Each structure stands twice: as structure tokens, then as C-alpha cells.
């Protein structure tokens, strides 16, 4: 095994560990569009889902079947009809949907039953259980359009799904529901996945789709200057939907976004849109900080808070690289444990991405902001400004008139945010005695 592989694998695996711990015993609802299965992506998707389940995640898998139903319709010389982003399911379309669902369930169960040596499924035991967990009602007649056998979710059997997940099985749902009279209704994968995620109060709703995610500027083509918006605040997602043109088709990006917003507003912590075209997109989205698609998130979920003794290890891990390259002054564990009450941090999914400490000098009505650090993974996303604002709030609450920093590398960042350079002699006497004249740090002050 090459040394280069060792060098990259070990830090990568360590970086994934916090997410493995974070997601254990959580519930993910994963909606896979029928286009992904038609494109031959099922074997790799099954392997990735089995891997995630093996790390303690409870999974509800909802499959779509839009292209498969359309193929059955074409074979019968029948045309697919849509309105309001929903299929109009006449009796022939209902027959085609039932045939397609049966075939896909067979293929999905077969994919999770593989156990060939030297494959990711070797040694995996994945029980897949389906059932009549969805009660449906008819869409009815909307704007003069009779949707016939198309339906909407009326009720989700939360107890039945939860008991199945607690048994260690994966729940597989087709986009079908049944009325109390036994009538079958054709549903959409997106509607089923969103309703199930909301009813279960799942930790994640993930759509694996034919669209790559939400673009920062949706009207412009894909480019390095117009990347995918990897994290979309709920308010911004709602604004995009408000400005979206009417008449959404199932392949439109906004079609998926509306379901992400609905889930997020109903208490599902995070909703994702990721592309099936990228192999391993599910693993990249779940276990890499920036992900590969778009995550809709309520900003309140990102934790900006004061540190506790449990955070010492995470703070040390965050600041260590910056101490090694000389950006920060070396602090040992004992010092951070002693001063932990001075620290403010930003935590995301159990990982600390930014921190700073506030050391007051009440006699001089000022305080030092020290060890301001933002992880390279989240630089440029405003975490530094968030920490700075919280530090300023803490200083004002103490009745202080200013805060100051000592820096050798990041003077311009502070000047742009209202700091002014002063002579080291300005420092409070207690701090001046500890000033390292050899390091020649710049002293910058901000009036509050």
C-alpha cells in the first residue's frame, strides 16, 4: 500500500468520525427518483445506503418510478399526462404504475441482497421491509382537471415504520397509498418522502435526483463562478420559490425545493437535493462538510454558543494547525481548560468550525479577543463575523468600552471590520507585561 494513500486516507477517515458519531441512531428518509434507477445507479446506491445503515443510521427508502411508468404507457400506446406537477392517473396509468412498482421493488430488494466477496456488500445483512404504511386520499378535481387515481398522503403509520426501523430493517416505500376502502392511489415519490420525513420528524430528508442542486444564480449556466449553493437558509429558499415561474414540471429544480422547504418548516432539521450523476454523491453529502448538492437548513440549527469543558478537545483540534504555522500563539490543553469560560464557538453537526476567547481587563474598560480561528473548511462563509459579533456582545454586557486583538497575519481582516491600529504602549499594564516584543504583533482596537 502506497505511502501517499496512507497519508490521505488516515486524516480523511479521522475527519469523517465526528459525522459517524453524530448520525448514529438518527433517521434519514431518502427519496430516489426513478431516473436514477433507469440510469443504472441502483447497485452503487444500494452499497452506499447499506454502508450508511451499518454505521447506525435508520433509513426509509422511497423510490420513484416516473420513467418506468412512462415506458409501460408507451408500450401500451398510451400518453403520459401531467398537470400541476402531478400525473393524471387514469385506469391504464394505474395498471402501469402497479406493474412498475412491483418490478422496481423486486430490483431494489435484489440489490440489497447481494453479498459477493470483494464488494462493499460483502458481509452486509440488509433486511428490506415494505408494507401498507401510507393511507392516501384522492387529489380530486383541481382547476377543472380530474386527477382520477392520483392521490395525496392522508396519514403515515409512524408506529409501524418506527418499529420496523428499531428492528434494524430498512423500510422501502413505493409511491402508492391505499384508502380505508382498499382503493389504490398513485402518489409522487416527493410527496411520500416529505410526508414520511415530517411524520417521523426525521433528521434528514435526502432527494437523489436528476438535478445537481440549487445554483447561486439559477438563470445563469453552470460554471466555476456560479457553483451549487451548498447551504441554503430556509428564508432564502422560500424567496426562490416565491420568485419561481408557475407551472413547475417534475424535472424542475424548484419542484424538489418546494418539498425541502415544506419538510424544513415542519421540523425536519435538514433537507438535501443531490445529483445521482455523481458516483457516491450520498456519501459525499452526508460525510463531507461542504457536501456536493444543496442543503436547506433553518439557520437557527447552527449553534453559536459559549464553550464548555466538553469542547476542549475540539478547540485544540481546530487551533493546532494555526499554532504550527505561527498564525496563533501556542496554547496548551491546561491553559484552554482553565480559560474555557472565555471561549465562544460555532458548532455544526457536532464539529467545531470557529472559536475565539475574550479576556477582560475591567480596570482599563477593555478586553482582548484572542485565538480567533475559523476552520479552512468553512472560511468565507461568515463564521468569523458571527464570532466577532458575539464577542462584541459579551464585551458590551461586561460594560467595556473596547476590544483589542494582537495579530501578525490578519491585520487587514480586522481593519475592514472597524479595528484601528495603535501602539503596543496602548495595552493595559497587565497585558503589556505579557507582550512578546520579539513576535512584534500588531495591536488593533475597536471601540464598542
N, C-alpha and C positions, 0 to 999 in steps of 0.2 A: 504494500500500500504506500502510495507516494507521500512524501512529507508535506507537499502542497495541499493534498486532500486533508491530511490531519490538521493542518494549520487553519483551513477554512471550516472544516466540519465541527471541530470542538467548540469554538466560540459561537458558531451558529446554533448548535444544539443547546448550549447554555442559554442563549438569548431566547430560545423558544420555551424554556422551562417555566417561566412565570405564567405564560398563557396556558400551558398544560394544567398547572395548579389552579388557575383562575376558572377554567371551564369545566373542571371535573364536577359531575353531578348537575351540570346545567342542561337545559333543554333547548335544542335547536330544531326549528321547523325549516326544512329545505324543500323548496319548490323547484323542480327541474322541468324546463319546457320540453315539449315533445320534439322540437327541432334538435335538441342536444342528443337525444336517443337516435333520431334519424341520421344524425351525422356520425354515428359510431362511437360516441363518447361514453356509453354506458359502462364498459369494463373498467376504465380508469376511474370513473366517478364512484363505482361500487368499491373499488380498492381504497379510495380516499375516504369515503364515508365509513368503511369498516375500520380504517386506521383511527379516525376521529372517535368512533364509538369505543375502540379499545382503550382510549385514554380517558374513559369515564363520562363521555358526553351522551346524553339521551337524545335520540334522533327520531323525528317524524318526517318521513319522506313522502312528498306529494308529487306525483308525476303528471305532466300534461300530455295531451295527445292530439293537438291541433292538426299537424301534418298527416298523422296516421289516419285520422278520421277523414280528412280531405282525400287521401289516397283511396280509401274504401268507397267514398262517394263517387270519385271519378270512375272507379271500376264498375260502378252500377249506373254510370251515365247520369249522375245527379250533381247538381251545382251546389257548392257551399255558399250559404247566405249568412251575412252578419248585419247587425245594427247595434249602435251604442257600444261597440267593442265586445258584443256577446253573440255567440252563434244562435241562429234561429233553428231550433231542433224540431224538424218535422219527424213523422214516424220512421222514414227511411234513414235520416241522420241519426236518430236514436239507436236504430239497429247497428249502424256503422260504429257509433261510439261504444256500444257494448262489446262489439267484436274487437275493436282496437284496444279497449281497456283490458279485456281478457288476455289478448296476445302480449300486451306490454307487461302485465303483472307476471306472466309466465317468464318473460325475458329478464325482468328485474330479479325475481326470485332465483333464477338460474345463475345470474351474475354474482349474487351474494352467496351462492352455494359452492363456488369454486374453491379449491384448496390445493392447487398444483404446487409442488416443490419449487423453490427459487422464484416465487412470485409474491407480491405483497399480501396475497390472500392465504399463503401457506400458514397453517395453524390457526387461522381465524375461524371462529364459530359465530356466525351471524344468523340469529333466528329472525325471520321477517314475518310479521303477523299483520294480516289485513282484516277488515271487519266492517260491519254496518255502523260505523261511528258517527256518521253525518245524517242528520234529519234535514230534509230540504223542503222548500216551498216553490211554487211556480213563479217565474218572473212576471207572467201575465201579459197584459197588453199595455205597451208603453208608447205614447205618441202615435197611437194608431197601429203599431206593429205588434202582431201576436207572436210571442216567442215560443208558443206551444210547449214542448217538453224541456225547454231550458229552465233552469232553476237557480235559486239562491240558497245559501245556508240558513236554515232556521235555528238549528241547535247542534252543538258539538257534545258528544259523550265524553266529557272531561274525565270522569271517574274511570271509564273503561280504557281510555288511552293511557291515563296515568298508571293504572295497574299493570298494563302491558309493558310500559317502559320500565317500571320498577322490577319487572321480571327479567330485565336485561335484554329484551327483544327490541328490534327496530319496528316501528309502526309504518306500514305502507298504505297510503290512501290514493285511490283513483278519484278523478273529479266527477264523482257520482254521489247523489244523495237520494234518500227514499222518504216518501211521505208516510204518515201513520197508516194510510190506506194501502201501502205497498207499491205506490206508483214511483217509477224511477225518473229522476231528473238529471239532465246533463248540466254539469256545473263547469266553471272555469278553474284551472289549477290555481290561479292567483287568488280567486275568491276563497277557495278551500284553505289554501295555505295561510292566508291572512286571518281568516276566521278561527282556524285551529290555533295559530300562534297567539291570538288575542285571548281566546278562551282559556288556554293553558297558562297564559302570562309567561310565554317562552322568553328565554334570554336573548335569542336571536331568531330573526326571520331572514332567510337567505334565498334569493331568487337566482338560479343559474340559467342565464338567458342568452339570446342571440344578440343583445345589445351590450356594448362594453362598459356602460356606466353613464353617469351624467357628466357632460362636458362643462367646463367653467363658462365657456361662451357657446351655447348649443347651436347657434346659427352658423358658426364657422367650422370648417373641416378639421379633422384630426391632425395635430402636429405637435411638435415638442413645445411650442408656445401656447398650445391650447390643450392641456392634458386633461385626464379624467379628474373630476373633483372627488378626491378620496374620502373626504369627510364633509357631509352636507348638513349644516344645522337645520333643525326642523322648520324654523321660521323661513329660512331661505328656500327650502324645498316646497313649502306652501306657496311662496311667491312665484316660483317657477310654474307650478300648476295653475295658479291664478292667471298667469300670462300665456298659458298654453293655448293653441288653437283648438276649437271644438272638433268633435268627430274623431276621437282617438281610435287608432287601429291597434290590435294586439301586439303588433311589432314595434309600435312607437315607444320611445323611452319613457314618455310621460305615463304610459299605460301601467308600467311597473311602479313608477314613482308614486302614483296615487295610492297604491296598496301599501307601500312602505310608510307613507305619511299616516295613513289610516291606522296601521299597526302601532306606530310610534306614539300617536296621540292616545291610543287605547292602553298604553302601558308596556308594550314590548320595547325593551331597552334599546335594541339596535336592529335596524333593517338594512339589508345589503342587496345590491344589484351587481352581479359579477358575470363575466363572459365565459361561456363554455368553450369558446375557440382556443383559450389558453389552457394548455395541459396543467393540471394541478392548481387551477385558479381557486378552488375551495380551500386548499391548504394555505395558499399564499394570502388569501383574505383573512383567514382565521388566526394564523400563527405568525404573521409578519405585521409589524406596527402600521405601516402605511397601506397595506393591502394592495389589491390590484383593481378593484371596482369602486363603487360608491357606497358609503355607509351613511344612512340617515340617522341622526342622533339628536336627542334633546341635549342641548349644551349643559344643562344642569347636571348631567350624569358625570361630567369630568370633574374630578374632585380637586378643588383648590382649598387647602386646609393647613392648619398648623401641624407640625410633626409630633410624633410620639416616640417612645423608646423602641417601638417595633420597627420604626423606619430607619434606624441607624445603619443597618446593612445596606439598604437600598441607596441611601445618601452616599455612603462610602463608594459603592459601585459606580454611581453617577459621576462623582468628582475625581475619581482616581486618574482617568486619562488626562484630565486637565492639570492635575498636580504633576504628572510625569513630564508634560511638555512645558511646564513652567508658567502656564497661564494662571494657576492658583497656587497659593502658599500651601505647603503640606500640612494636613491636619490628621492627627492620629485618632483611632477609634475612641480612646478615653476622652479626648477633648470634645468630640462630637456628642458622645453620651452625656457628658457634663452639661453641654450647651443646647441639648436637643429642644428645649423650650423656646429657644430663639429662632428656630428654623420654620420657614413656610415652604410648602411644596405643592407640586401638581402631580397627581396620580391618575393614571389611565389604565383600566383593566389590570389593576394590581401592580403596575410598574411605575416607578417614579421617573418622570421625564424632566423635571425642573425643580430647583430649590434655591433658597437664599436664606441668610441669617441676619438678624437685626440685633446689634449690640448697643444698648443705650448708654449715653453719658449725660445723665439728668442735670448735673451741675452746669454743663455747658449748653443745655437745651438742644442737644443734637444726638444722633445715633449713627453708627456705622452699618451699612449694608455690606455684608461680606459673603463670599462663596456663592455669588450668583452664577448658577450653572444651568444650561439648557442642553439636553441630550442632542447629539448630532442628528438623531432620527426625527426630531420634531423642531429643529431650528427653522426659523422663517414662518412659523405658524402662530406667532404672537404670544407664546408661553412666557418669554422674558418680560413683555409688557404687563402680563397678568400678575406675575410675581411682584414686579416693581410696584404696581398699584396697591397690592395687598400690603406690602412692606410700608408704603406711604401711609396707608390707613392705620396700620399698627402704631406707627410713629406719632401720627396726629392724636390717636387715642391716649398716648402717653403724655400729651401736652408738649411735644417737642416742636421746635421751630424749623429744623432742617434734618436732612440725612446726608451722609457723605460716603464715598467709596474710594478705595485705593486700587489702582489698576496700572498694569504695564502694557496691555494689549488692546483693550476695548474702549479707549477714551472717546472715540467718535460716537460710539453707540450711546454712551451716557450724555454727551453734549447734545445730541439730537433729541434727547428726552428731558431737556431742561436743566442739566447739570452745568456748572461753571467751574473752570479750573482755578485753584487757589494755591498759595504757597504752603508747603508742609508745616510751616510755623503756625498756620491757622488751626491745626489739630488741637483738640482738648489735651491738656497736660498729660492725663493718664494714657492717652493713645500715643502722644508724641514720644513718650519714653519707650514705647514698643516699636516705633517706626524703624524699618530697616533701611538705613541710608545707602547701603550697598545695592539694594534692589532698585532704588530710585523710582518708586511707584509714583504715578501722578495722583494728586488729590483732587477730587471733584465734589462739589457741594450742590445740593438742590434745596432751595427754600420751599417750605410747605405752606 
